[in-house]
Amino acid sequence: MRESLNLAIHAEMEASEFYLAWSENTDKDYLKRELLELSEWEKEHEEGLKKLYIKQFGEPFQRNPDIVVEPELKVQTSDFGDVTSLLRIASAAYLSEMRASELYGRMAEEASGETRDMFLKLKEMEENHMETAKKRYLAIREDFVGFKAF
């Protein structure tokens, strides 16, 4: 459980940092607000998991700078200016949220009581983030090709 929780916290940190970086590199106000909200949600997940970590293991979580859970979320700021890169970034966000949802589902299976409920809630939230990422991908794609393909 310690290793899973450790990776989950790292993943939430990476996701929050990713959405924040994307928000700082867009000129569309609606997208900036959406991305900042996603960043804050991921930060809330991180804080909840850190509290659980202390409760479970009696010590605070320590970030390991050598751990990268979602390497595809480590993008260069120049990538945000290129449409095909934006499509890749949006699809990476979708896959990241999907993997987070799956991880929390597996963690819920191994937990009980309050902890299980928290993981199930996180799983559901990540599924909602997946939908947001999918909508973002489709909107970028539509802007790029000039029509709604799906």
Disulfide bonds with the S-S distance in Angstrom:
none
